[in-house]
Amino acid sequence: RIIKQGDLIIKEGDEADAFYIIEKGTCVVKVKDAEFMSGGSSEHTNEEVEVDQLQAGKFFGELALINNKPRAASVYALTDASCAVLDVGAFERLLGPCVEIMKTKCL
């Protein structure tokens, strides 16, 4: 899949539908901000905060598939990028019995 710079690939809170392996380019991982202190009180601004950058050879989207939970972060293309995409069925076929082991490690 070809992704243009700035495009949203997965959105925090969405249902998991695929696993992504970055073939080319750089992607940025963002989460909605955690609480921060402002004048003695904690607030949420609901803005996204960058937590990681992923280069070619890295992957994302596996946790939501393994744990069967909504996406924990949003991922955007920081540069033009391309990703190999595995849907849920292909992901489970590829990992086979390892999925159960990964579930216990990722909880």
N, C-alpha and C positions, 0 to 999 in steps of 0.2 A: 504494500500500500504506500503510495506517495503522499507525503504530507507537506504542506506549505508552511513556511515560517509564520509563527503566531497562531496556527490552527490548534484548537482544542482536540486532544485525542481521546482522553477519558475524563469524566467529570466526577469529582468527589460526591458521594451519595448515590450515584447511579448504580443500577444493577450490573453485575459483572457479566460480560458476554464474550470476552476474548482475552488472550494473553499476547503480549507484544514483545518482539525482539528487534532492537534497533540495528538496522543494517548499515545506515549511513546517516550522518548528521548528529545533532545534539538536541535532547529534550530536557525540559525543566519540570520538576515535580513541585507542586504547590499545595498547601493545605490552608484551610481557613484559619485565621489567627487564633492563637491560644489567648487565654486571659493575660492582660498586662496591667500593671499598676499605674494609675493616673490620678495624682492628687490624693492618694490614700485610698482610692476605691478601685476595684478591678472592673474592667470593661471588656467587651468584645466589639471590635470594629467590623467584623465579618469580612475583612479584606483577606485576600490570599497572600500567603507568605512563602517565599521560595525555601525549600528544604533540601533540594538536591538537584544536580545536573547529571544526566546520563548520556554517555557517548556510545558510539557503535560497539556492538558486542554485549551491551547491557540489556536488561529486560525489565518489564513491569507488567502489572495487572494480575500477577499470580496469586496474591494474598486473598483477593476477593473471590477468586475461583476456588481456591483451596478451602477457605472458611465459609463459603456460600453466604457472604455478607456484602453489603454495598461497598462501593469504591471508597477507600480511605483517603485518597488524594486525587487531585487533578493533574494531568500531564499535558503539556503544550510542546509544540515544536519550537525550539529556540532558533533553529536554522531550518532550511529546507531539509527534509529527512525522508527516509524510507524505512518501513518496518515490515517484518514478516509477522503475520497475524494468524493465530490459531484460535478457532472457536472453542467453546466449552468441550464439545465431543472430541475434537482432535487433541486438545490439551489432556483430557483424561485418558484417551487411548495411548498417547505418547508416553505418559508417566505411569500408566497401569497401576500396579500395586504400590508404587512409590507415593501415590496421592494420599493414602492412609497414613503413611509414615510422616509425610510433610504436614498433614493436618495436626498431628500431635506435636510437631516441632514449632508450628506457627501460631498456636493458640495462645 
